[in-house]
Amino acid sequence: LIGNNGIDDTISAAIDSVHRRILLAYTKDGQITTANINLKNGKFSEITHANANGLSYIPNLAYDETRDAMYVVFPRSRSAGSFGDKDIWLAKAHGDGKDYSETRLTKTGYDNTWPFITLNSPQNQLYVSYSFFNKPTTYSKDGIPDYHEQNAVGIAKMDGSSWKRILTLT
């Protein structure tokens, strides 16, 4: 479906039983890309959502069939070529990838990465678990890294507003 020089890293998928399609989210050339496979006719379509600022990584997708809405969380670097200053972003689009919009959820001094999203549609909320780094990586005299990684859970309305971290695990 995607071929050589396709996706940059992980791919996330969801089933849309109402419209009979498989929804996908991945990065292509450092940009968030949404795609779908129509199970009625086998047609594959994708949209790369270009953003000039920074590179995006490791998207995670959740789908709300009642709203025909994809929710994608992903880290994006604040500056091109940087790996230590990623924020967590939320993208929302229709199941066909159209009407795409983004909202930044986190902004910390260092890195945020590995997000996973869960929807609570009846309450109009979404939850995101992710890792964050509250200090730069340091190394022991033997070269062993200490990443200063912590895990967190945040909550927001499904439009990305009212974001707050509700739990930090050390």
C-alpha positions in Angstrom: 0.0 0.0 0.0 2.6 2.5 1.0 5.8 1.1 -0.8 9.4 2.0 -0.5 10.3 5.3 1.1 6.9 5.3 2.7 6.4 5.6 6.4 9.0 7.0 8.7 8.2 5.0 11.8 5.2 3.4 13.5 1.8 3.1 12.0 -1.4 3.2 14.0 -4.8 1.8 12.7 -8.4 1.8 13.6 -11.5 0.0 12.2 -14.5 2.0 11.0 -17.3 -0.5 10.8 -19.9 2.1 9.8 -18.1 3.2 6.6 -16.4 -0.2 6.2 -12.8 1.1 6.1 -9.5 0.8 7.9 -8.1 4.1 9.1 -4.3 4.7 9.4 -2.0 7.4 10.8 1.7 7.5 10.3 4.5 9.9 9.5 5.8 10.4 5.9 8.8 12.7 5.4 8.4 13.8 9.0 4.8 14.9 8.5 1.6 13.4 9.9 -0.2 11.4 7.3 -3.7 10.0 7.5 -5.0 7.2 5.2 -7.8 4.8 4.8 -8.5 1.6 3.0 -12.1 1.3 1.7 -13.1 -2.3 2.4 -16.0 -2.1 -0.1 -13.8 -1.4 -3.2 -10.2 -1.8 -1.9 -9.3 1.8 -2.7 -6.4 3.3 -0.7 -6.2 7.0 -0.2 -3.9 9.1 1.9 -3.3 12.8 2.8 0.0 14.1 4.1 -0.8 17.1 6.4 2.3 19.3 5.8 3.6 21.5 8.6 6.7 23.6 8.0 7.7 23.6 11.7 9.7 20.7 13.1 9.3 17.0 12.5 6.5 14.8 13.7 7.0 11.2 15.1 5.2 8.1 16.4 1.5 8.9 15.9 -1.2 7.1 17.8 -4.8 7.0 16.5 -8.2 6.7 18.1 -11.5 6.8 16.1 -15.0 7.9 17.2 -17.5 6.3 14.8 -20.4 8.4 16.0 -18.6 11.6 15.0 -16.7 10.1 12.1 -13.6 11.7 13.7 -10.0 10.6 13.9 -7.9 11.7 16.9 -4.2 11.4 16.5 -1.6 12.3 19.2 2.0 12.6 18.3 5.3 14.3 19.3 6.6 17.2 17.1 10.0 18.8 17.5 9.9 22.6 18.0 12.7 23.1 15.5 13.8 21.2 12.4 16.6 18.7 13.1 16.0 18.7 16.9 15.3 15.6 18.9 15.2 17.0 22.4 12.4 19.5 22.4 9.3 17.6 21.3 5.8 18.6 22.4 2.7 16.4 22.3 0.2 17.5 19.7 -3.4 16.4 19.0 -4.7 16.3 15.4 -8.4 15.9 14.6 -9.8 15.0 11.2 -12.8 13.4 9.6 -12.4 9.7 8.8 -11.5 10.6 5.2 -8.7 12.8 6.5 -10.3 16.1 5.6 -10.9 19.1 7.9 -7.6 18.4 9.6 -6.7 20.6 12.5 -4.0 20.5 15.2 -3.6 21.7 18.8 -0.5 21.6 20.9 -1.1 19.9 24.3 2.2 20.1 26.0 5.1 22.5 26.1 7.9 21.7 28.5 11.6 22.5 28.6 12.6 19.1 27.3 11.3 16.1 25.4 7.7 14.6 25.4 7.2 11.4 23.5 5.4 8.0 23.1 1.8 9.2 23.4 -1.2 6.9 23.4 -4.8 8.2 23.2 -8.1 6.9 24.7 -11.4 8.5 24.0 -14.3 9.0 26.4 -16.8 10.2 23.8 -19.9 10.3 26.1 -18.0 12.8 28.4 -16.4 14.7 25.4 -13.0 13.9 26.8 -9.8 12.3 25.7 -6.9 10.9 27.7 -3.3 10.8 26.6 -0.5 8.8 28.3 3.0 9.9 27.4 6.6 10.0 28.6 8.3 13.3 29.4 11.8 14.3 30.4 12.2 17.0 33.1 16.0 17.3 32.6 18.4 16.7 29.8 19.9 13.2 29.5 23.1 12.8 31.5 25.7 10.1 31.3 27.7 8.2 33.9 31.5 8.0 33.7 31.0 4.6 31.9 28.7 6.2 29.3 25.4 4.8 30.6 22.6 7.3 30.0 20.2 8.5 32.6 17.2 9.7 30.6 15.3 11.3 33.5 12.1 9.9 32.0 8.7 10.1 33.7 5.3 9.0 32.6 2.2 11.1 32.7 -1.5 11.1 31.9 -3.3 14.2 30.6 -6.9 15.0 29.9 -8.5 17.4 27.5 -11.8 18.0 25.8 -12.1 16.3 22.5 -11.2 19.5 20.7 -7.9 19.7 22.6 -9.0 22.5 24.9 -8.7 22.4 28.7 -5.5 20.3 28.6 -4.0 19.4 32.0 -1.8 16.7 33.3 -3.7 14.7 35.9 -1.1 12.1 36.9 2.6 11.8 36.9 4.4 8.5 37.5 8.0 8.4 38.5 
